[in-house]
């Protein structure tokens, strides 16, 4: 069986204060998904996990474009005599 969620080598602690007991041999995809939903900070313990859905990707892309546009406007308006067009 091929797992969609692959942990970095070693034992990992998912819940603060709990023992480091999780490894690829002891973690199913269902368990990994459950833990990631409840403890998103553990995402950096994985070297691979399923990609985001298309809807999530497009939403993040739109957010990133808005942030870039706002950053450019702020930079432009903070220049001496600069005026931002909205």
Secondary structure, DSSP 8 states (H G I E B T S, - for coil): ---S-EE-SS-B--STTS---B-GGG--HHHHHHHHHH-GGGGGGEEE-----HHHHHHHHHHHHHHHHHHHHHHHHTSTT-----
